[in-house]
Amino acid sequence: MTFTEFDTAELPAECRFEGWCEVVARGVAPTQITSDHVADFAGSAGSLDLGRLRFTTLSFPGLRSERTAKLIRRADPETYELTLALAGAMRVGQGRNETRLLAGDFAMWTSSRPYSGQTESGPMIVDSRAIILHLPRALVPLPEAKVDRLLAVSIPGRSGTGRVMAQFLSSLVQEGPVLEAPERERLGGTSLDLATGFLAYHLDAQEYLLPEARHEMLLARVDTFVRDNLSDTRLTPRAVAAQHHISVRLLHQLFRGRDETVAAAIRRLRLERCRADLADPRLRVLPVRDIGARWALDSAATFSRLFRTTYGVTPGEYRRMELGRPR
């Protein structure tokens, strides 16, 4: 299996809830699910293989789920389910822990023990959406007794390592389905390293990490910092290294496995932001030179030259082409 996608709209109304539950059982783990929306159930599910790992995307209205000891005996993928909530609100319980999960929060549970979940309902609460990264327990190099402390515990995903992990999972969902098998397998290894680094950070257990996991988490933190500061003219390799308390030499070593240097990555990302702004009708009154300056390309001549070298046209030509297209 590579990428599969399921939408209840493809089924007759009377089959939608049961069909969605079957997809969840195959893609996540057998679970007992009930809902007050059986008659008008609207949900979707997507799944992508990443070599030894896999992720699932889910959307669903109000429901209650329970994984019982009987279901575990029937089938157990022996995974940790690292979940990022994208919308809605739900409660998750496993063992003695129970937490309330809001959009932007992470929570994790294991398929090998009973757990329960319930979405919250109300006039102001939207349907739930989530990304689940399935981590084979045998591949997580952290003591199980330590990992247990994070089961059914809410972990913020809006800052620090949580934000790094959330952005990575979101990019997987967007780009993963179009990647070839070797790229997906490589991303599976990266996903495992980032996830274990994320968990180790919240357990204060970095000593258990393999060098690869430390490397990937640091590189992901660098990527997030760079994307967040593209408009800052002071963003240079030296500034990036200083922010992460590493030498410029080590920073360049981190990028050695990529096709571009740190400076080239910063320049490419700035040009991508400029290109998006030039095609945005809402910014048509902003002069081209101000678009460049907005992303720290203050010299109009340099901005024009870099843009033309990269995209084959000047910024002004690109804007006229894009804004002239039928909408």
Number of C-alpha atoms within 10 A of each C-alpha: 7 15 15 13 13 16 16 19 13 10 13 10 14 12 15 22 23 15 17 22 18 15 18 21 15 10 20 21 21 23 22 14 18 16 16 11 13 17 12 12 21 18 21 19 22 20 25 22 19 25 16 15 20 22 26 23 21 21 19 22 21 22 20 17 16 18 20 18 12 10 18 18 10 9 13 15 17 17 21 21 23 19 22 29 22 22 18 23 21 20 17 23 20 20 13 7 14 17 17 18 26 19 18 19 23 25 23 25 24 23 25 20 16 18 22 20 20 19 21 19 16 7 5 6 14 15 18 23 20 21 25 22 25 25 24 18 17 11 13 20 16 20 10 11 8 14 20 17 12 17 24 26 21 19 18 19 20 16 11 13 23 22 18 23 25 23 15 18 20 14 11 20 17 9 10 21 17 11 13 10 15 11 13 24 18 13 18 21 18 20 26 24 23 25 24 26 29 21 22 21 16 16 15 11 16 17 11 15 18 13 10 15 24 19 17 20 23 20 18 20 17 20 17 18 17 22 14 10 16 21 17 14 13 12 16 15 20 16 13 21 17 13 11 14 10 13 14 16 11 11 22 16 13 17 14 12 9 10 8 13 17 23 13 12 17 20 16 16 15 22 24 15 17 24 19 13 20 26 19 13 12 9 12 15 7 11 12 21 17 15 24 27 18 18 22 21 24 15 13 16 12 12 23 19 15 19 22 15 11 13 12 12 16 17 26 14 12 18 20 13 13 16 14 11 8 5 5
